[in-house]
Amino acid sequence: MSAENILTSAQRDDLRTIAAMIIPASDAYNVPGADDAAVQADILATLGRDTDMVRQALDHLAHLAGKPLADLDPARRDAVAREFRSTSGPAAATLVRVVLQCYYRDDRVLRSLGLELRAPFPLGYTLEQGDWSLLDPVKARPPALRRAQ
């Protein structure tokens, strides 16, 4: 199945519209929005196991909108998005995660963040040391799982 056939034309249009609402383009940082063709192609190419949840989210979004999301005026589109966030649960969370993960691996976005255009391994990235004492309350909790025998 080709990437274009994973979602219907209407679902792809709504995906592009909601993606632009999640991450709009920025002239200040010279980055595209999540509705950019390359980002959208990456989303379609890598949906994989998230396909069903993303379809559910887009179908729910279409139901709430009553017509293509792009055809709504901005105020109505924002109202639909708010209702979508509050009523879609895991499907909406999956949709947002998919949009974010594809957006933040786009070369233009990585470049704007000052990151090297490379895979994180084998070189890795240097992380600043944080305050490990913040984990003390978690470590002090009694075990939540039974011990293996």
VOBA-1610 file (N, C-alpha, C; in pm, whole numbers, padded with zeros to 5 digits, always signed):
BEGIN
Met+00085-00118+00000Met+00000+00000+00000Met+00089+00124+00000Ser+00066+00216-00092Ser+00148+00337-00098Ser+00111+00431+00016Ala+00201+00523+00043Ala+00180+00617+00154Ala+00052+00698+00136Glu+00020+00732+00010Glu-00101+00812-00015Glu-00228+00733+00014Asn-00222+00600+00003Asn-00341+00518+00023Asn-00366+00482+00169Ile-00275+00519+00257Ile-00292+00490+00400Ile-00413+00567+00455Leu-00427+00691+00411Leu-00538+00777+00454Leu-00615+00821+00330Thr-00741+00848+00349Thr-00821+00902+00238Thr-00775+01044+00209Ser-00816+01096+00095Ser-00782+01233+00057Ser-00833+01332+00163Ala-00955+01311+00210Ala-01013+01400+00312Ala-00934+01391+00443Gln-00893+01270+00480Gln-00814+01254+00603Gln-00678+01323+00589Arg-00616+01312+00471Arg-00486+01378+00449Arg-00502+01530+00458Asp-00612+01582+00403Asp-00637+01727+00410Asp-00656+01772+00555Asp-00734+01694+00632Asp-00755+01729+00773Asp-00625+01714+00852Leu-00545+01613+00819Leu-00416+01596+00886Leu-00327+01717+00862Arg-00321+01763+00738Arg-00240+01879+00704Arg-00290+02003+00780Thr-00420+02018+00789Thr-00477+02135+00855Thr-00451+02132+01006Ile-00475+02017+01070Ile-00454+02008+01214Ile-00305+02017+01247Ala-00220+01963+01159Ala-00076+01971+01181Ala-00030+02117+01180Ala-00085+02198+01090Ala-00050+02341+01085Ala-00097+02413+01211Met-00207+02365+01269Met-00256+02425+01394Met-00166+02385+01511Ile-00114+02263+01508Ile-00027+02215+01616Ile+00106+02289+01610Ile+00166+02296+01490Ile+00294+02365+01472Ile+00287+02451+01348Pro+00258+02579+01365Pro+00254+02669+01248Pro+00396+02705+01202Ala+00407+02747+01078Ala+00537+02791+01026Ala+00583+02915+01102Ser+00714+02935+01105Ser+00769+03052+01174Ser+00873+03121+01085Asp+00843+03244+01046Asp+00941+03322+00970Asp+01056+03364+01060Ala+01027+03388+01186Ala+01131+03431+01281Ala+01241+03327+01295Tyr+01204+03199+01293Tyr+01303+03092+01308Tyr+01333+03022+01175Asn+01271+03070+01068Asn+01291+03016+00935Asn+01266+02865+00930Val+01152+02825+00986Val+01114+02683+00984Val+00974+02669+00927Pro+00951+02555+00862Pro+00817+02531+00808Pro+00721+02492+00918Gly+00595+02491+00886Gly+00495+02437+00978Gly+00488+02286+00959Ala+00415+02221+01045Ala+00400+02076+01034Ala+00313+02037+00915Asp+00254+02136+00846Asp+00178+02108+00725Asp+00265+02107+00601Asp+00395+02128+00617Asp+00490+02128+00507Asp+00485+01993+00434Ala+00502+01995+00304Ala+00491+01873+00223Ala+00589+01765+00266Ala+00712+01803+00300Ala+00812+01703+00341Ala+00774+01640+00475Val+00725+01720+00567Val+00683+01668+00698Val+00561+01577+00680Gln+00467+01620+00598Gln+00348+01538+00573Gln+00385+01405+00507Ala+00480+01408+00413Ala+00524+01285+00348Ala+00589+01191+00449Asp+00666+01247+00542Asp+00729+01166+00647Asp+00623+01103+00737Ile+00522+01179+00771Ile+00414+01126+00855Ile+00348+01006+00785Leu+00312+01024+00660Leu+00244+00916+00586Leu+00335+00794+00568Ala+00464+00819+00548Ala+00557+00708+00524Ala+00588+00629+00650Thr+00569+00692+00768Thr+00612+00625+00891Thr+00500+00599+00991Leu+00375+00612+00948Leu+00264+00589+01041Leu+00269+00451+01106Gly+00289+00349+01027Gly+00305+00214+01079Gly+00197+00175+01178Arg+00239+00135+01299Arg+00146+00084+01400Arg+00048+00191+01450Asp+00076+00317+01423Asp-00012+00425+01468Asp-00124+00456+01370Thr-00125+00388+01256Thr-00222+00419+01150Thr-00366+00415+01200Asp-00404+00308+01269Asp-00544+00297+01314Asp-00583+00409+01410Met-00496+00440+01505Met-00527+00547+01601Met-00535+00683+01532Val-00446+00707+01437Val-00449+00834+01364Val-00576+00843+01281Arg-00615+00733+01218Arg-00742+00732+01143Arg-00860+00762+01236Gln-00860+00699+01354Gln-00968+00725+01450Gln-00972+00873+01487Ala-00854+00929+01513Ala-00847+01071+01550Ala-00899+01159+01437Leu-00857+01131+01315Leu-00900+01212+01201Leu-01049+01196+01173Asp-01101+01074+01191Asp-01245+01053+01172Asp-01325+01129+01278His-01276+01128+01402His-01344+01202+01509His-01338+01352+01481Leu-01224+01398+01435Leu-01208+01539+01401Leu-01306+01579+01290Ala-01317+01494+01188Ala-01410+01522+01078Ala-01554+01524+01127His-01588+01433+01218His-01723+01430+01274His-01752+01560+01349Leu-01655+01605+01429Leu-01675+01729+01505Leu-01687+01850+01413Ala-01607+01851+01306Ala-01606+01966+01214Ala-01729+01967+01125Gly-01779+01849+01089Gly-01896+01843+01002Gly-01865+01868+00856Lys-01747+01911+00825Lys-01698+01932+00689Lys-01546+01941+00698Pro-01476+01952+00586Pro-01330+01959+00595Pro-01285+02072+00689Leu-01190+02040+00773Leu-01141+02135+00873Leu-01092+02263+00808Ala-01027+02251+00694Ala-00974+02369+00624Ala-01085+02463+00577Asp-01206+02411+00560Asp-01317+02493+00513Asp-01382+02575+00625Leu-01345+02548+00749Leu-01403+02621+00862Leu-01331+02755+00879Asp-01402+02854+00931Asp-01336+02981+00962Asp-01245+02957+01083Pro-01143+03040+01102Pro-01045+03017+01209Pro-01105+03002+01348Ala-01206+03079+01382Ala-01266+03068+01516Ala-01334+02932+01534Arg-01407+02888+01432Arg-01475+02757+01440Arg-01372+02644+01440Arg-01265+02661+01362Arg-01158+02561+01358Arg-01094+02545+01497Asp-01069+02657+01563Asp-01011+02653+01699Asp-01107+02586+01798Ala-01236+02614+01785Ala-01336+02552+01874Ala-01341+02401+01852Val-01334+02359+01727Val-01334+02215+01696Val-01208+02151+01754Ala-01094+02218+01742Ala-00968+02165+01795Ala-00974+02150+01947Arg-01034+02247+02014Arg-01047+02238+02161Arg-01136+02119+02199Glu-01248+02105+02130Glu-01337+01993+02159Glu-01268+01860+02127Phe-01194+01857+02020Phe-01119+01738+01979Phe-01021+01697+02088Arg-00946+01793+02141Arg-00849+01763+02248Arg-00917+01705+02370Ser-01035+01756+02402Ser-01101+01713+02526Ser-01181+01584+02509Thr-01210+01542+02385Thr-01296+01425+02368Thr-01230+01308+02295Ser-01107+01324+02249Ser-01047+01220+02166Ser-00952+01126+02238Gly-00911+01156+02357Gly-00828+01068+02437Gly-00701+01021+02368Pro-00675+00890+02377Pro-00550+00834+02323Pro-00532+00856+02173Ala-00640+00859+02098Ala-00630+00879+01954Ala-00572+01018+01923Ala-00620+01120+01995Ala-00567+01256+01975Ala-00422+01263+02018Ala-00389+01199+02131Ala-00251+01199+02179Ala-00159+01133+02077Thr-00205+01025+02015Thr-00125+00957+01913Thr-00104+01047+01792Leu-00209+01113+01748Leu-00199+01204+01634Leu-00097+01313+01663Val-00106+01375+01778Val-00013+01483+01813Val+00130+01430+01821Arg+00149+01313+01881Arg+00284+01255+01893Arg+00343+01229+01755Val+00264+01174+01664Val+00312+01146+01529Val+00353+01275+01459Val+00272+01379+01470Val+00305+01507+01408Val+00435+01562+01467Leu+00447+01559+01599Leu+00567+01613+01663Leu+00692+01535+01626Gln+00685+01402+01629Gln+00806+01324+01602Gln+00854+01346+01459Cys+00765+01356+01365Cys+00806+01378+01226Cys+00857+01521+01205Tyr+00793+01615+01269Tyr+00836+01755+01257Tyr+00977+01773+01312Tyr+01001+01719+01430Tyr+01129+01743+01495Tyr+01243+01654+01445Arg+01221+01579+01339Arg+01333+01511+01274Arg+01358+01569+01135Asp+01284+01672+01098Asp+01306+01742+00972Asp+01439+01819+00980Asp+01521+01808+00877Asp+01652+01873+00877Asp+01646+02023+00902Arg+01547+02090+00844Arg+01536+02235+00861Arg+01508+02271+01007Val+01428+02190+01072Val+01394+02215+01213Val+01516+02187+01300Leu+01584+02075+01275Leu+01705+02042+01352Leu+01809+02152+01336Arg+01827+02200+01213Arg+01924+02307+01188Arg+01887+02433+01267Ser+01758+02466+01272Ser+01715+02587+01344Ser+01737+02574+01494Leu+01740+02448+01543Leu+01765+02423+01686Leu+01914+02413+01718Gly+01997+02425+01614Gly+02142+02417+01634Gly+02192+02275+01653Leu+02116+02176+01608Leu+02158+02037+01622Leu+02224+01989+01494Glu+02319+01897+01509Glu+02383+01839+01393Glu+02282+01752+01319Leu+02296+01749+01187Leu+02207+01667+01106Leu+02266+01527+01097Arg+02248+01451+01204Arg+02300+01315+01210Arg+02214+01234+01305Ala+02231+01105+01296Ala+02163+01017+01391Ala+02227+01034+01527Pro+02154+01013+01637Pro+02211+01032+01770Pro+02318+00928+01805Phe+02317+00815+01736Phe+02415+00711+01765Phe+02500+00687+01642Pro+02624+00651+01651Pro+02694+00604+01771Pro+02760+00716+01851Leu+02761+00839+01800Leu+02830+00946+01871Leu+02757+00992+01996Gly+02626+00984+01995Gly+02548+01029+02110Gly+02547+01181+02122Tyr+02476+01230+02219Tyr+02471+01373+02249Tyr+02510+01391+02394Thr+02578+01499+02424Thr+02616+01529+02560Thr+02498+01595+02631Leu+02460+01541+02744Leu+02352+01598+02823Leu+02409+01661+02948Glu+02357+01777+02982Glu+02400+01840+03106Glu+02351+01758+03223Gln+02434+01751+03328Gln+02393+01678+03448Gln+02284+01757+03520Gly+02182+01688+03560Gly+02072+01751+03631Gly+02085+01726+03781Asp+01985+01763+03852Asp+01981+01745+03997Asp+01920+01608+04027Trp+02005+01508+04051Trp+01960+01372+04074Trp+01880+01358+04202Ser+01894+01454+04293Ser+01818+01446+04418Ser+01667+01460+04394Leu+01628+01509+04277Leu+01487+01520+04245Leu+01420+01382+04240Leu+01500+01276+04223Leu+01446+01141+04218Leu+01432+01078+04357Asp+01484+01142+04461Asp+01480+01085+04596Asp+01339+01048+04642Pro+01236+01133+04620Pro+01100+01093+04662Pro+01052+00966+04591Val+01091+00948+04466Val+01051+00828+04392Val+01124+00707+04449Lys+01253+00722+04475Lys+01332+00612+04529Lys+01283+00572+04669Ala+01229+00667+04744Ala+01184+00642+04881Ala+01050+00568+04887Arg+00977+00564+04776Arg+00848+00494+04775Arg+00868+00344+04795Pro+00768+00281+04855Pro+00776+00134+04866Pro+00761+00073+04726Pro+00817-00046+04707Pro+00807-00110+04576Pro+00660-00130+04536Ala+00631-00106+04408Ala+00495-00119+04358Ala+00470-00256+04294Leu+00576-00324+04259Leu+00565-00454+04194Leu+00620-00561+04287Arg+00569-00680+04275Arg+00621-00788+04359Arg+00755-00833+04303Arg+00838-00882+04388Arg+00971-00929+04351Arg+00961-01059+04272Ala+01049-01077+04176Ala+01057-01204+04101Ala+01113-01310+04193Gln+01067-01432+04181Gln+01112-01538+04270Gln+01210-01628+04204
//
